[in-house]
């Protein structure tokens, strides 16, 4: 009985860890993205002094994320502008990591001859990582594209998980008409 319980817990953990990233894209379908050639990051891509506690504020992560975003966009033919005021579009990004829990309730059984037993419940704690990338039209100062990626983080290297998310979120930029 204990073997079955342990096996079911391991299967639940593996299933959650292997789940694919959920990516949601939204954009202005009236906007012409073909005019974009150059990009820059929003100057001082920083949050207010008192951000939400789950927002990742790590200069090393920010440097890696900007490098990853830049490499993906340059591979697609966009060029980094020398200064933000020279770019066609601006990029803002935010990353969060939230503690979550999944609860498996106890199961009550009644067997032969009225024998009763309980399979205990289990609480699985994990971190949910979310990456938001915004594309802003520099001239109009309007949000024209947003990509949000969310997935369970690997506890051994949560920052690497979010960097992989950059690629998955930008996979659908620019949108095809």
NUFISE-293365 format. One record per residue (C-alpha): residue number from 1; residue in three letters; x, y, z. Coordinates in pm, 1 decimal, padded with zeros to 6 digits. Example, Ala and Ser with C-alpha at 12.3 -4.5 7.8 and 13.67 -1.06 7.14 Angstrom:
1, ALA, 01230.0, -00450.0, 00780.0
2, SER, 01367.0, -00106.0, 00714.0
This chain:
1, UNK, 00000.0, 00000.0, 00000.0
2, UNK, 00281.3, 00239.8, 00086.5
3, UNK, 00449.7, 00154.0, -00243.0
4, UNK, 00137.7, 00250.6, -00438.6
5, UNK, 00110.6, 00580.0, -00249.3
6, UNK, 00477.6, 00662.8, -00304.0
7, UNK, 00448.3, 00575.0, -00673.1
8, UNK, 00141.8, 00797.9, -00716.6
9, UNK, 00320.9, 01091.5, -00549.7
10, UNK, 00625.7, 01046.5, -00772.7
11, UNK, 00402.2, 01029.5, -01082.9
12, UNK, 00222.6, 01350.1, -00981.8
13, UNK, 00552.4, 01531.3, -00929.7
14, UNK, 00690.4, 01409.0, -01262.8
15, UNK, 00370.8, 01507.3, -01443.7
16, UNK, 00381.7, 01858.5, -01298.7
17, UNK, 00752.9, 01900.2, -01373.0
18, UNK, 00712.7, 01785.1, -01733.1
19, UNK, 00414.9, 02003.0, -01810.0
20, UNK, 00468.9, 02228.2, -02106.5
21, UNK, 00488.8, 02601.7, -02071.4
22, UNK, 00164.1, 02790.2, -02110.1
23, UNK, 00216.3, 03086.7, -02343.8
24, UNK, -00044.7, 03355.0, -02405.2
25, UNK, 00004.5, 03616.0, -02677.5
26, UNK, -00204.3, 03927.5, -02733.7
27, UNK, -00145.6, 04204.0, -02984.9
28, UNK, -00311.3, 04486.8, -03176.7
29, UNK, -00426.2, 04311.3, -03494.0
30, UNK, -00463.8, 04646.6, -03674.9
31, UNK, -00096.5, 04731.1, -03623.3
32, UNK, 00162.2, 04680.8, -03900.8
33, UNK, 00463.6, 04506.4, -03746.0
34, UNK, 00649.5, 04490.9, -04078.6
35, UNK, 00766.2, 04851.3, -04032.1
36, UNK, 00974.8, 04754.5, -03729.6
37, UNK, 01349.1, 04729.7, -03785.2
38, UNK, 01523.9, 04843.6, -03464.5
39, UNK, 01461.6, 04784.2, -03094.7
40, UNK, 01581.2, 04901.6, -02756.0
41, UNK, 01495.3, 04820.8, -02398.3
42, UNK, 01285.0, 05060.4, -02196.8
43, UNK, 01532.2, 05294.5, -02027.9
44, UNK, 01579.3, 05195.9, -01666.3
45, UNK, 01362.4, 04886.6, -01695.0
46, UNK, 01313.5, 04893.8, -01321.6
47, UNK, 01012.5, 04860.7, -01099.7
48, UNK, 00905.5, 05108.9, -00832.2
49, UNK, 01093.0, 05110.0, -00504.3
50, UNK, 00831.8, 04886.1, -00338.3
51, UNK, 00753.6, 04613.6, -00591.8
52, UNK, 00542.1, 04308.0, -00523.9
53, UNK, 00742.4, 04051.9, -00324.3
54, UNK, 00728.4, 03786.1, -00599.3
55, UNK, 00887.5, 04004.7, -00871.3
56, UNK, 01243.4, 03900.8, -00949.7
57, UNK, 01482.0, 04191.8, -00899.6
58, UNK, 01822.7, 04053.8, -00982.3
59, UNK, 02071.1, 04252.0, -01194.8
60, UNK, 02237.8, 03931.9, -01317.3
61, UNK, 01905.1, 03787.5, -01429.0
62, UNK, 01814.4, 04114.5, -01602.6
63, UNK, 02144.8, 04114.7, -01788.9
64, UNK, 02095.1, 03753.2, -01901.7
65, UNK, 01732.6, 03816.5, -02002.7
66, UNK, 01825.2, 04123.6, -02208.5
67, UNK, 02104.9, 03928.7, -02376.9
68, UNK, 01866.9, 03640.7, -02459.3
69, UNK, 01593.0, 03873.6, -02590.4
70, UNK, 01848.2, 04065.3, -02800.1
71, UNK, 01996.3, 03749.9, -02951.2
72, UNK, 01654.4, 03614.0, -03050.3
73, UNK, 01545.1, 03942.1, -03207.4
74, UNK, 01873.0, 03993.6, -03397.1
75, UNK, 01845.5, 03636.6, -03528.6
76, UNK, 01507.6, 03740.0, -03674.4
77, UNK, 01654.4, 04039.5, -03854.1
78, UNK, 01593.4, 04317.2, -03602.1
79, UNK, 01880.6, 04542.6, -03498.2
80, UNK, 01956.9, 04690.2, -03158.5
81, UNK, 01933.7, 05070.1, -03167.6
82, UNK, 02218.1, 05278.3, -03028.5
83, UNK, 01975.1, 05469.6, -02806.3
84, UNK, 01609.6, 05419.9, -02707.7
85, UNK, 01497.8, 05735.7, -02890.6
86, UNK, 01631.4, 05586.6, -03218.3
87, UNK, 01443.0, 05254.8, -03189.1
88, UNK, 01123.8, 05163.9, -03373.0
89, UNK, 00995.9, 04969.1, -03073.9
90, UNK, 01081.1, 04936.1, -02706.8
91, UNK, 01089.9, 04621.6, -02494.9
92, UNK, 00985.7, 04594.1, -02131.0
93, UNK, 00991.7, 04265.5, -01941.5
94, UNK, 00906.0, 04143.1, -01595.4
95, UNK, 00954.4, 03807.6, -01425.6
96, UNK, 00788.0, 03665.4, -01116.6
97, UNK, 00827.0, 03351.9, -00910.0
98, UNK, 00539.5, 03255.8, -00679.6
99, UNK, 00519.7, 02976.7, -00427.0
100, UNK, 00224.0, 02749.4, -00496.6
101, UNK, 00087.8, 02424.3, -00361.7
102, UNK, -00117.0, 02137.7, -00500.6
103, UNK, -00318.9, 01938.5, -00251.7
104, UNK, -00421.3, 01576.4, -00298.6
105, UNK, -00697.4, 01506.0, -00047.2
106, UNK, -00708.0, 01186.2, 00156.5
107, UNK, -00900.4, 00894.5, 00010.2
108, UNK, -01134.8, 00688.9, 00224.7
109, UNK, -01186.6, 00321.8, 00141.8
110, UNK, -01428.5, 00059.4, 00261.7
111, UNK, -01323.5, -00294.1, 00183.6
112, UNK, -01456.8, -00638.2, 00231.0
113, UNK, -01627.7, -00720.0, 00555.1
114, UNK, -01653.1, -00349.6, 00644.3
115, UNK, -01277.8, -00304.6, 00673.3
116, UNK, -01192.6, 00065.8, 00643.2
117, UNK, -00871.3, 00248.4, 00572.8
118, UNK, -00752.7, 00590.5, 00467.3
119, UNK, -00491.4, 00680.6, 00209.3
120, UNK, -00335.5, 01003.5, 00342.7
121, UNK, -00339.0, 01321.1, 00136.2
122, UNK, -00031.2, 01502.4, 00015.6
123, UNK, 00072.9, 01862.9, -00035.0
124, UNK, 00320.3, 01931.7, -00317.2
125, UNK, 00494.6, 02271.0, -00292.6
126, UNK, 00644.8, 02426.4, -00605.1
127, UNK, 00729.5, 02760.0, -00764.5
128, UNK, 00534.1, 02900.1, -01058.3
129, UNK, 00745.3, 03124.8, -01281.1
130, UNK, 00593.8, 03385.6, -01512.1
131, UNK, 00765.2, 03600.3, -01774.0
132, UNK, 00591.3, 03899.3, -01934.8
133, UNK, 00744.0, 04065.4, -02241.5
134, UNK, 00585.6, 04386.7, -02371.8
135, UNK, 00653.3, 04544.1, -02712.1
136, UNK, 00579.8, 04916.3, -02709.7
137, UNK, 00558.3, 05141.3, -03014.4
138, UNK, 00809.2, 05417.8, -02939.7
139, UNK, 00637.0, 05693.8, -03139.1
140, UNK, 00282.3, 05630.2, -03016.9
141, UNK, 00394.7, 05513.0, -02670.1
142, UNK, 00136.5, 05234.6, -02689.1
143, UNK, 00155.3, 04867.6, -02604.3
144, UNK, 00120.7, 04675.5, -02933.4
145, UNK, 00222.1, 04319.3, -02834.6
146, UNK, 00237.0, 04122.4, -02510.4
147, UNK, 00360.9, 03771.3, -02447.5
148, UNK, 00316.8, 03588.7, -02117.5
149, UNK, 00480.8, 03254.7, -02041.3
150, UNK, 00415.8, 03054.2, -01727.3
151, UNK, 00546.8, 02720.6, -01603.7
152, UNK, 00651.3, 02523.8, -01296.7
153, UNK, 01011.3, 02608.2, -01211.4
154, UNK, 01285.6, 02354.4, -01160.4
155, UNK, 01407.7, 02421.1, -00806.3
156, UNK, 01767.9, 02349.1, -00902.3
157, UNK, 01790.5, 02646.2, -01143.3
158, UNK, 01481.5, 02871.9, -01153.4
159, UNK, 01657.4, 03155.0, -01338.3
160, UNK, 01746.4, 02925.2, -01627.5
161, UNK, 01379.6, 02827.0, -01654.5
162, UNK, 01278.4, 03187.2, -01710.4
163, UNK, 01552.1, 03237.0, -01970.1
164, UNK, 01415.1, 02939.7, -02163.7
165, UNK, 01075.1, 03110.1, -02135.2
166, UNK, 01211.7, 03408.9, -02330.0
167, UNK, 01254.2, 03190.2, -02636.4
168, UNK, 00908.4, 03034.1, -02608.8
169, UNK, 00733.0, 03367.9, -02554.6
170, UNK, 00910.8, 03541.8, -02844.1
171, UNK, 00848.3, 03243.9, -03071.3
172, UNK, 00534.2, 03418.8, -03201.9
173, UNK, 00682.6, 03767.1, -03248.2
174, UNK, 00626.2, 03937.8, -03484.5
175, UNK, 00276.7, 03802.7, -03545.0
176, UNK, 00194.2, 03672.8, -03891.4
177, UNK, -00106.3, 03822.9, -04069.5
